[in-house]
Amino acid sequence: MCVNVPAEPDRPVPDPAALRPLSARSVVLSLLLGVHPPELPVRDLVRLVEPFGIGGSTLRAALSRMVAAGDLRRTDAVYRLSDRLLERQRRQDDAVRPRTRAWHGDWEMVVITATGRGPAERADLRARLTALRLAELREGVWLRPANLDRPLPAEVHRVALTYTARPDEPPGELATRLWPLADWSATARSLLGRAARADRPADRFTAYAAAVRHLLTDPVLPPALLPADWPGEELRTAYAGYRRDLGAGLGVRGA
């Protein structure tokens, strides 16, 4: 398989752990998250994890733990993502093909109004809002350009008021203040280079697993607010091509 991405010198990756060797659990989840329907027979899993140095006994032990933990469901000799992880797959699919609409200058604003929440609840809400590609302007006030074609979930409306706003600050400056665009771009280009130079299938798989995690953090801003050399679409195209080829090798449908 050949993915047409330019080879570039390595740039620092903010999270070096993102490219560490994947565990048996991580490899299985990455494989299942990338196929539709998200299920594979154990015989295919044994074959697919072999390039990672994961033997059959190690794989079966990992699968048993994952079933017990609620990550997977087993029917006969076929393993499938649990309902909980199907939501993660939907978010991953959306990271590869985000649903956008024309942007006319409006911004979404979410103001948290609920009180009395403990640290765990506050952390969970922050994670949910970040996954919705909102950024925190100040505590309890979250913003983003109104260019995503998606409603906010009911759980957000239960704890917040939502508004449409037009900030006085120039939108490009505000976007730069809310998101670390230069860091995101540098990491994306480093991942593209690593994937293009990877000689072994396991190394390419590891690089693209990091790439899809990185795509989950793409703010998906309107083009007018992005640097001219923004690599978001390039990374999406490379990952989508890799996933199609991987699915073809599995004999299953990709996304």
N, C-alpha and C positions, 0 to 999 in steps of 0.2 A: 504494500500500500504506500502511496506517496501523497503527502499533504503539502500543498504548495505554500509554504511559509518561508520567509527569509531567514537565513542563519545570521545571527548577530552575536557579538561578544556578550558574555554573561554580564548582567547587571545585578546589583544586590537585590535579593528577595527579602522583603521585610519579615517574613515568617519562614526561616529556614526549615522548621519542622514540617512545613507543607510538602516538602519533597523527600521526607524520610521514607524508608522502605515500608510498604503497606503490610499490615497484619493480615492473617487469614480472614478475620471478620471484615476488615476494610475492603479486601479484594472481592469477597462475596457480595457485599453491599454495593460496591461500585459496578459490578457486573449486572446485578439485578436492577439497579436504578437506571441502567442504560438500555434496557430491553423492554419491549411491550408485546404481550403482557409480561409483567415482572416476575417470571418464573423460569426455573431451569431444572432439568433432571440432575440427580447427583452425579451420574456418569459424565455429563458435560462439565459440571463443576470440577470434578477430579482432573479432567484433562486441562481445563482452563487455568487452574491455579498452579499447575506443575511448573511453568516457567518462573514462578516466584519462589521456588524451593519449598513449596507447601505440599507435604505428602498426604496420602489418603487418610491416614489415621489422624493427623493434625486437623485436616479439613472436617472430618466427621465429628471430632470433638468440638470444633468451633460451631458447626451447624447445630449440634445438640444444645450448646450454650445459648445460641441465638434464638432457638425455638423457645427455650425456657425463659429467656428474657423478653419475649414478645416481639422480637425483631422479624422473625420469619414464621410462616405456617407451613406445615408439611402434610402433603397428601400422597400416600404411597411413597414413591421415591422422587417426588418433585417438591422443590422448595420455592416458596412464593413470599414476596414482601407482605408484612402484616399491614392492616389498615392504617396503623399509625405512620408507617413509613411510606405509604402511598401518597400522603400529603407532601412528604419530602420529595418524592419523585415529581409531583406536580410543580413544586417550586423549582426543581432542577430543570424541568422541561421549559418553564417560563423564563428561566435564566438564559436558555439557548435561543428561544424565540419569544422575546418579550412582546406583549401586546401594547402597542402605542397608538396615539392619535395625534392629529395636528395640534401644535401648541400655539396659542394666541396671546401668551403673556401672563395668563393666570397661574396662581400657585395654590396648591392644597395647603391648608393649615389645620393642624390638629392640636387642640389645647386640652390637656388632661385636667379634668375637674374632680375626679374621684379622690377621696382622702381616706386615711386610715389603712392604707395598704402596707403590708410588711415588706422587708427587703427582697424576699423571694418573688413576691407578686410584682414588685416594681421592676426587678430584673427581667422577669418574663415578659412584661409589657414592653420594655425597651427592646428586647429581642424581637418581639412581634412587629413593632413599628419599624425597626431597622430592616427586617425581612420584607416589609412593604415598600422599601426604598425611600423612606422618609429620613430626614436628618434633623437632629436636635439643635435648634437655634439657641435656646436656653432651657433650663429645667422646666419640663412640662409643655414646651412649645416646639412642635415639629412641623417641618416644611418640606415641600418639593414642588417643582414645576408640575402643572396639571396636564401632563402628556401621556399618562398611563391609562390604558383602557381597562380599568378594573375598579369595582366598588370596594370600599373599606368594609371589612367584616363586622358583623353585629357586635362582637366583643369589644371592638374599638369604640363604637357608638355608645356602649353602656358605660364607658368610663371617661368619655371625652366629648367635647363639642367640636364640630368641624366647620370650616369656613373656606370660602374662596377669597383670595387676597391678591393685591398687586403691591408688593413692597416698593418703597421709594428708592431703596438701594439698587444700583444697576444690577440686572439679573446675573450677568457674567461674574461680577465681583462676589455676589452673594453665593453663587454656586461654588466658587473657588474657596470661599470661607467655610461652607458646610461640608464639602467633600474633599479628601486628599487626592485630587485628580492626578497630580504629577506622580505620586507614589503608586497609584493604581495602574497608571499607564506603564511605568517602568517595570512593575511586576508582570504585567501582561506580556510585554515584549520579551522579558526574560523567559517566561514559560513557553512562548512561541519558539524561541531559539532552542531551548532545551528539548522540546518535543521534536523539532526538525533534525537535531543532531543525534537523537537517541538511536543507538544501533540495535539494541535488544528489545523485543516486544514488551518485556516487563518494564523496561525503563520508559518506553513511550506511554504505556498504560499509567505508570506512576505520574508522569508529567501531565497527562490529560486529566487524571483524577484531581490533581491540584488546580488545573485550569478551570474545571467546572466549579470547584469551590470558589475560585476567584470570580467567576462570572456571577455567582450569587451575590457578590458585593458590588457589582456594577450599578451605579445610580441610574443608568438608562436616562440620561438627560437629553433634552432636545439638542439637535446638532448645533444650533446657534450658541449654545452654552458650553460646548466642548472644545478642547484644543484641536487645532487643524489636523494633527497626526494621531488622534485618538484611536487606539487599537482594539476597541471593544468588538466591532463587527468582524475584524480579522480573526480575533480569538474565537468568536462564535462559529465562524465559518470553518476554521481548522478543527475545532472540537466536533462539530456536527459531521464533518467528513470522516473523522476518525470513528465516531460512533456508528455511522452507517457501515463502514468497512468491518468494524468489529461485529456488528449484528449479522452481516453477510457471512462472516466466518463462523458464527454460531449457528447459522441456519435459522435465525429468528428475525423478527421485524425490529428495527430500531425505532427511534422516536418519530 
